[in-house]
């Protein structure tokens, strides 16, 4: 049997196993071990433990649980509520300003938490009821939060970008910088759609009778600005050469815990333990997926599937933009069924050499890859953000949430097109701060 046919069998087996509902890490491990034993014999089991634990033997992986602690601490406090209130008070006079406030709050909270579901939950719990109360349609209210939450995997510091950097052996700091302007671009596109919709339907609601005084606008800022300073501080120590991503994540997590204790009085042992235990569960889940993906990747490589797929794509008689269109379609469909971390770990090491050989910037591709994963977060059957929103507002049908999110999906597609036409939006900041890619 040729390696390509083995690859087809691996794909079919993986889809069937994961469709059964088994956790992603166990599913990938089961398929990997099954194919190793089937083609290399029972002796292949000798290498399983080494490859599994070797997949998480990276110091940079320490940054993942630290950033998760940072996000969990923020999510457990009223910081999201205060952030939402601050933006609402400053933007209440803008038509559709409440939606814009929610999207803006999502983008900032995403930078603090690095997690799309956490962003949806934190901002949605406050924003969705408020938008519905002021007369915004259910689809628009929920769609805006579902889409805004996806920014958590693009705007730095992003856990997904950390995983991508580890999987492809690219600079995590440069990946963070690459996501800044595209994250702002998507935020602007989301806000532009909200403004257009508000204007088209003549929304006069969303404005508070009498408005807010300057005192009311300023009083919430002392509770919000310290969290902005943590974002700035983490990015500064990363790009100023002061600390590694793991060290920056650890310091950021510590300061967030200190801030929620001082500002919101979240210092009780049971509350701190809840933050740590939630972070531990999510960290173990992600690290298990990383370890199982390392074993899965080894299986593909040892059976020459990876090399054969790469050669097959290279031998296709199409130009590089046709190739990019094919890869985008593949990533989009894959993102419908698998979480971003799993897709990155399974496909990025295979695709990156092809992308570089075709003349594309690897960090630009990381952003395109991530935006495809963002679309998957608001697209069934997985569509994690859709289910988070449905949990917040169970009386709103899932189809209504999906219809509300659809225009924002199209905004993401437009974002990909813009980044293809103007790749400097991605590459300029990393080059300006860290210099050109060596050898690139």
C-alpha positions in Angstrom: 0.0 0.0 0.0 1.4 3.4 -1.0 2.0 6.1 1.7 -0.8 8.3 0.1 -3.4 5.5 0.5 -2.2 5.0 4.1 -2.7 8.7 4.6 -6.3 8.4 3.3 -6.9 5.6 5.7 -5.5 7.6 8.6 -7.7 10.6 7.7 -10.9 8.4 7.5 -10.0 6.6 10.7 -9.3 9.8 12.6 -12.6 11.3 11.5 -14.5 8.2 12.5 -12.8 8.0 15.9 -13.2 11.7 16.7 -16.8 11.6 15.5 -17.5 9.0 18.2 -17.2 11.7 20.8 -13.9 10.4 22.3 -11.6 13.2 23.6 -9.3 14.6 20.9 -6.1 13.6 22.7 -7.2 10.0 23.2 -8.6 9.8 19.7 -5.3 10.9 18.1 -3.3 8.6 20.3 -5.5 5.6 19.5 -5.3 6.1 15.7 -1.5 6.7 15.9 -0.8 3.6 18.0 -3.2 1.5 15.8 -1.4 2.4 12.6 2.0 2.0 14.2 1.2 -1.5 15.3 -0.5 -2.4 12.0 2.4 -1.5 9.8 5.5 -1.8 12.1 4.4 -4.6 14.4 4.0 -4.8 18.2 7.6 -3.7 18.7 6.6 -0.2 17.6 5.0 0.3 21.1 8.5 0.7 22.5 8.7 4.2 21.0 5.2 5.4 22.1 6.0 6.6 25.6 9.1 8.4 24.3 7.3 10.3 21.6 4.3 11.0 23.8 6.3 12.6 26.6 8.8 14.1 24.2 5.9 16.1 22.7 5.6 18.2 25.9 9.3 18.4 26.8 9.5 22.0 25.7 10.2 24.8 28.2 8.1 27.2 26.1 5.0 25.1 26.9 5.1 26.5 30.4 3.7 29.7 29.0 0.4 27.9 28.1 -0.8 27.1 31.7 0.5 30.5 32.8 -1.5 32.4 30.2 -4.5 30.2 31.0 -4.2 31.2 34.7 -4.1 34.8 33.6 -7.3 34.4 31.5 -9.1 32.4 34.2 -8.3 35.0 36.8 -9.7 37.8 34.6 -12.7 35.7 33.7 -13.5 35.0 37.4 -13.6 38.6 38.3 -15.9 41.5 37.2 -13.2 42.8 34.9 -15.1 41.9 31.8 -18.2 43.7 33.2 -16.2 46.8 34.0 -14.6 46.8 30.6 -17.9 46.5 28.9 -19.4 49.3 31.0 -16.5 51.6 30.3 -16.8 51.2 26.5 -20.6 51.5 26.6 -20.4 54.8 28.5 -17.8 56.2 26.1 -19.5 55.0 22.9 -23.2 55.3 23.8 -23.9 58.2 21.4 -22.7 56.2 18.3 -25.5 54.5 16.3 -25.0 50.8 17.0 -22.6 51.9 19.7 -23.7 49.1 22.1 -22.6 46.4 19.6 -19.4 48.3 18.9 -18.8 48.4 22.7 -19.3 44.7 22.9 -16.9 43.9 20.0 -14.3 46.3 21.5 -14.7 44.7 24.9 -14.2 41.3 23.3 -11.0 42.4 21.6 -9.5 43.8 24.8 -10.7 40.9 26.9 -9.3 38.5 24.3 -5.9 40.1 24.7 -6.1 39.5 28.5 -7.4 35.9 28.4 -6.1 34.5 25.1 -9.2 32.3 25.0 -12.2 32.6 22.7 -14.7 30.7 24.9 -13.7 32.7 28.0 -14.1 36.0 26.0 -17.6 34.9 24.8 -18.7 33.9 28.3 -17.3 37.0 30.1 -18.6 39.7 27.7 -21.7 37.8 26.6 -23.1 37.4 30.1 -23.3 41.1 30.4 -23.6 42.3 26.8 -26.3 40.0 25.4 -29.0 40.7 27.9 -28.2 44.4 27.7 -28.4 44.5 23.9 -31.7 42.6 23.9 -33.1 44.9 26.6 -32.3 47.9 24.4 -34.0 46.4 21.4 -31.2 44.8 19.3 -32.3 41.7 17.4 -31.3 38.4 19.0 -29.3 37.3 16.0 -27.2 40.5 15.9 -26.6 40.6 19.6 -25.5 37.0 19.9 -23.6 36.9 16.5 -21.5 39.9 17.5 -20.4 38.3 20.8 -19.7 34.9 19.1 -17.6 36.6 16.4 -15.9 39.0 18.8 -14.9 36.0 21.0 -12.9 34.5 18.1 -10.4 37.3 18.4 -9.0 35.5 21.5 -7.0 33.2 19.3 -5.5 36.0 17.2 -4.8 39.0 19.3 -1.7 38.5 21.5 -1.0 36.9 23.8 -2.7 34.0 22.1 -2.5 30.4 23.3 -3.2 29.2 19.8 -0.2 31.2 18.5 2.0 29.6 21.2 0.9 26.1 20.0 1.6 27.1 16.4 5.0 28.4 17.3 5.9 25.1 19.1 4.5 22.9 16.3 6.4 24.7 13.5 9.5 25.8 15.5 8.8 29.5 14.7 9.3 32.5 17.0 6.4 32.9 19.4 7.3 36.6 19.9 7.2 37.2 16.2 3.9 35.4 15.9 2.4 37.6 18.6 3.4 40.7 16.7 2.1 39.3 13.5 -1.3 39.0 15.0 -1.6 42.6 16.2 -2.7 44.5 13.1 -4.8 41.6 11.6 -6.6 41.4 15.0 -7.3 45.1 14.8 -8.3 44.8 11.2 -10.9 42.1 12.0 -12.1 44.2 15.0 -12.6 47.2 12.6 -14.4 45.0 10.1 -16.8 43.7 12.7 -17.4 47.2 14.0 -18.0 48.5 10.4 -20.6 45.8 9.9 -22.3 46.8 13.1 -22.4 50.4 12.1 -23.7 49.6 8.6 -26.4 47.4 10.1 -27.4 50.0 12.6 -27.6 52.7 9.9 -29.5 50.4 7.4 -32.2 49.5 9.9 -32.3 53.0 11.5 -31.5 51.8 15.0 -32.2 54.6 17.3 -32.1 52.4 20.4 -28.8 51.5 22.1 -28.6 55.1 23.4 -29.1 55.8 27.1 -31.6 58.5 27.9 -29.7 61.6 29.0 -26.4 60.0 28.3 -23.5 59.7 30.8 -21.7 62.4 32.7 -17.9 62.8 32.5 -17.7 61.6 36.0 -19.6 58.4 35.2 -17.3 57.8 32.2 -14.1 58.3 34.3 -15.1 56.4 37.5 -14.8 53.0 36.0 -11.4 53.6 34.3 -9.2 53.0 37.5 -10.6 49.4 37.6 -9.9 48.8 33.9 -6.6 50.6 33.1 -4.5 48.3 35.3 -5.4 45.3 33.2 -4.4 47.3 30.1 -1.0 47.9 31.7 -0.5 44.2 32.2 -1.0 43.6 28.4 1.4 46.4 27.6 3.9 45.1 30.2 3.8 41.5 29.0 4.3 42.6 25.4 7.1 44.9 26.4 9.1 42.3 28.3 8.7 39.9 25.3 9.8 42.3 22.6 12.3 44.2 24.7 14.3 41.0 25.2 13.7 41.2 29.0 12.0 37.8 29.3 11.0 34.6 27.4 7.3 33.9 26.7 7.2 31.5 29.6 8.7 34.0 32.0 6.4 36.8 30.7 3.4 34.6 31.1 4.3 33.7 34.6 4.8 37.3 35.7 1.6 38.3 33.9 -0.4 35.6 35.7 1.0 36.7 39.0 0.1 40.4 38.5 -3.4 39.5 37.3 -4.0 37.5 40.5 -2.7 40.4 42.5 -4.9 42.9 40.7 -8.1 40.9 41.1 -7.3 40.6 44.8 -6.8 44.3 45.2 -9.5 45.7 42.9 -12.2 43.1 43.2 -11.3 41.5 46.6 -10.9 38.0 45.0 -8.5 36.7 47.5 -10.5 34.0 49.3 -8.7 30.6 49.2 -11.7 28.8 47.6 -11.9 31.4 44.8 -8.2 31.2 44.1 -8.4 27.4 44.1 -11.3 27.5 41.6 -9.1 29.6 39.3 -6.2 27.2 39.7 -8.3 24.1 39.2 -10.1 25.4 36.1 -6.7 26.4 34.7 -5.3 23.0 35.5 -8.1 21.2 33.7 -7.8 23.3 30.5 -4.0 23.1 30.6 -4.0 19.3 30.9 -6.4 19.1 28.1 -4.3 21.2 25.7 -1.0 19.5 26.8 -2.5 16.1 26.3 -3.6 17.1 22.8 0.0 18.3 22.1 1.5 15.1 23.4 -0.9 12.9 21.4 -0.3 15.1 18.3 3.4 14.6 18.6 2.9 10.8 18.5 0.4 11.2 15.7 2.9 13.3 13.7 5.6 10.7 14.3 3.3 8.0 13.0 2.6 9.9 9.8 6.3 10.6 9.3 7.5 7.0 10.0 4.9 5.7 7.5 6.1 8.4 4.9 2.7 9.9 4.8 3.8 13.4 5.6 6.6 13.4 2.9 4.3 11.9 0.3 1.5 14.4 0.9 4.0 17.3 0.7 5.4 15.9 -2.5 1.9 15.4 -4.0 1.0 19.0 -3.3 4.3 20.3 -4.7 3.8 18.2 -7.9 0.4 19.8 -8.5 0.6 22.0 -11.6 -1.0 25.1 -10.1 0.3 28.5 -9.2 1.0 29.5 -5.6 -2.2 31.4 -5.2 -4.2 28.4 -6.4 -2.3 26.3 -3.9 -3.1 28.8 -1.2 -6.8 28.7 -2.1 -6.8 24.9 -1.8 -5.1 25.1 1.6 -7.5 27.7 2.8 -10.4 25.5 1.8 -8.8 22.5 3.5 -8.3 24.5 6.7 -11.8 25.9 6.6 -13.4 22.5 6.4 -11.1 21.0 9.0 -11.9 23.8 11.3 -15.6 22.8 11.1 -14.9 19.5 12.8 -11.8 19.9 15.0 -10.7 22.5 17.6 -7.9 24.9 16.5 -5.2 23.3 18.7 -5.7 19.9 17.1 -5.8 21.2 13.6 -2.6 23.2 14.1 -0.7 20.3 15.6 -1.9 17.8 12.9 -1.5 20.0 9.8 0.9 22.9 10.4 4.1 20.9 10.4 3.1 19.4 7.0 1.9 22.6 5.4 4.6 25.0 6.5 7.4 23.7 4.4 5.1 23.7 1.3 4.1 27.3 2.1 7.7 28.5 2.5 8.8 26.7 -0.7 6.0 28.5 -2.5 7.4 31.8 -1.4 4.9 32.8 1.3 6.0 34.3 4.6 5.6 31.7 7.4 4.2 34.3 9.9 1.8 35.6 7.4 0.5 32.1 6.9 0.2 31.6 10.6 -2.3 34.5 10.7 -4.2 33.2 7.7 -4.3 29.8 9.4 -5.6 31.3 12.6 -8.4 33.3 10.9 -9.6 30.0 9.3 -9.7 28.5 12.7 -11.7 31.5 14.0 -14.3 30.8 11.3 -14.5 27.2 12.6 -15.2 28.5 16.1 -18.6 29.9 14.9 -19.4 27.2 12.4 -21.2 24.0 13.2 -20.9 21.1 13.9 -18.2 22.0 16.5 -18.6 25.8 16.6 -17.5 26.1 20.3 -18.4 29.8 20.6 -22.0 29.1 19.3 -22.6 26.6 22.1 -21.0 29.0 24.7 -23.4 31.7 23.6 -26.3 29.3 23.6 -25.5 28.4 27.1 -25.6 32.1 28.1 -28.9 32.7 26.3 -30.6 29.3 26.1 -33.9 30.8 25.0 -32.3 31.9 21.7 -32.2 29.1 19.1 -28.9 28.0 17.8 -29.9 28.7 14.3 -30.6 32.3 15.2 -27.1 32.6 16.7 -25.6 31.1 13.6 -27.5 33.4 11.3 -26.4 36.4 13.3 -22.7 35.2 13.1 -22.8 34.6 9.4 -22.1 38.2 8.3 -19.1 38.3 10.7 -17.8 35.1 9.1 -17.9 36.9 5.8 -16.0 39.7 7.4 -13.3 37.2 8.3 -13.2 35.9 4.7 -12.8 39.5 3.6 -10.0 39.9 6.1 -8.2 36.9 4.5 -8.6 38.5 1.1 -7.3 41.9 2.4 -4.3 40.2 4.0 -3.6 38.3 0.7 -3.6 41.6 -1.2 -1.6 43.5 1.5 0.6 41.0 3.4 2.5 43.9 4.9 -0.3 44.3 7.3 1.0 41.1 9.0 4.7 41.3 8.2 5.5 45.0 8.9 5.3 45.1 12.7 7.4 41.9 13.3 10.0 43.1 10.9 10.1 46.6 12.4 10.4 45.3 16.0 12.5 42.2 15.6 14.1 42.6 12.2 13.7 40.5 9.0 13.4 36.7 9.3 16.9 35.2 9.0 17.0 33.3 5.8 13.6 34.7 4.8 
